[in-house]
Amino acid sequence: MGKHLSLLLLLLCLSSLWGFLQALTCVQCPRISADGVCKSRESSCQARGSQQCFLRKVYDGDKFLYGYQGCRDLCIPMSFFNRKKKVDFTCCGDKSFCNRL
């Protein structure tokens, strides 16, 4: 009985770690248009090591102008403001394709 319980606990631990071992896949688009469409061929990238998915959105006032999506080494969520222009930079690593617009 003790061996079966140990094996069951080991399998439970390994299955909980499986989510951490799976690769993070991100949406990759070098230019998203104002209507939210990727202007070049949309693809995906695999985040490696400490990389995360990112989404950068540029606004003029409240109007979305364009954006970028992909994988990034140093990803720090932040917003920049310059007169009427605003740049939102978001990062995620909780699930694949979390940077979808």
C-alpha positions as CSV (number, residue, x, y, z in Angstrom):
1,M,0.0,0.0,0.0
2,G,2.9,2.4,0.8
3,K,4.5,1.9,-2.6
4,H,1.2,2.7,-4.4
5,L,0.7,5.8,-2.3
6,S,4.3,7.0,-3.0
7,L,3.8,6.3,-6.7
8,L,0.5,8.2,-6.8
9,L,2.1,11.2,-5.0
10,L,5.0,11.2,-7.4
11,L,2.6,11.1,-10.4
12,L,0.6,14.0,-8.9
13,C,3.7,16.1,-8.4
14,L,4.9,15.4,-12.0
15,S,1.6,16.3,-13.5
16,S,1.5,19.6,-11.6
17,L,4.9,20.4,-12.9
18,W,3.9,19.6,-16.5
19,G,2.3,23.0,-16.9
20,F,5.6,24.7,-16.1
21,L,7.6,22.5,-18.5
22,Q,5.4,23.2,-21.5
23,A,6.7,25.9,-23.9
24,L,5.1,29.3,-24.0
25,T,3.9,30.2,-27.5
26,C,3.2,33.8,-28.3
27,V,1.5,35.6,-31.2
28,Q,4.1,37.3,-33.4
29,C,3.2,40.2,-35.6
30,P,5.6,43.1,-36.5
31,R,2.7,45.5,-37.3
32,I,-0.9,45.4,-36.3
33,S,-3.1,47.9,-38.2
34,A,-5.6,50.3,-36.6
35,D,-8.4,47.8,-37.3
36,G,-6.5,45.1,-35.4
37,V,-5.3,43.1,-38.4
38,C,-1.7,41.9,-38.8
39,K,-0.3,43.7,-41.8
40,S,2.4,41.1,-42.4
41,R,2.0,37.4,-42.0
42,E,1.0,36.6,-38.5
43,S,3.0,33.8,-37.0
44,S,4.1,32.6,-33.5
45,C,7.3,32.4,-31.5
46,Q,8.4,30.2,-28.7
47,A,9.4,32.0,-25.5
48,R,12.8,30.7,-24.4
49,G,14.3,30.9,-20.9
50,S,13.0,34.0,-19.1
51,Q,11.2,35.4,-22.2
52,Q,7.6,36.4,-22.1
53,C,4.9,37.3,-24.6
54,F,4.5,41.0,-25.2
55,L,1.9,43.3,-26.8
56,R,2.7,46.9,-27.6
57,K,-0.2,49.3,-28.5
58,V,0.2,52.8,-29.7
59,Y,-2.7,55.3,-29.4
60,D,-3.5,58.8,-30.5
61,G,-5.7,60.0,-27.8
62,D,-8.2,57.1,-27.4
63,K,-7.8,55.9,-30.9
64,F,-5.7,52.8,-31.5
65,L,-3.1,53.4,-34.2
66,Y,-1.0,50.3,-34.5
67,G,0.8,47.6,-32.4
68,Y,3.3,44.9,-32.2
69,Q,3.3,41.3,-30.8
70,G,5.9,38.8,-30.1
71,C,8.4,37.2,-27.6
72,R,10.7,39.4,-25.5
73,D,13.7,38.9,-23.2
74,L,13.2,41.8,-20.9
75,C,9.5,42.5,-20.6
76,I,8.4,45.2,-18.3
77,P,4.8,46.3,-18.4
78,M,4.5,50.1,-18.7
79,S,2.8,53.0,-20.4
80,F,4.4,56.1,-22.0
81,F,2.7,59.4,-22.6
82,N,3.8,62.2,-25.0
83,R,1.2,64.9,-25.6
84,K,-1.7,63.0,-27.2
85,K,0.3,59.8,-28.0
86,K,0.3,56.9,-25.6
87,V,2.2,53.6,-25.8
88,D,1.0,50.6,-23.7
89,F,3.4,47.8,-23.2
90,T,2.0,44.6,-21.7
91,C,3.7,41.3,-20.8
92,C,2.3,37.9,-20.0
93,G,3.5,34.4,-19.5
94,D,0.6,32.6,-17.9
95,K,-0.7,30.8,-21.0
96,S,0.1,30.4,-24.7
97,F,-1.2,33.2,-27.0
98,C,-1.9,35.4,-24.0
99,N,-0.7,38.4,-26.0
100,R,-3.5,38.1,-28.6
101,L,-5.0,41.5,-29.4
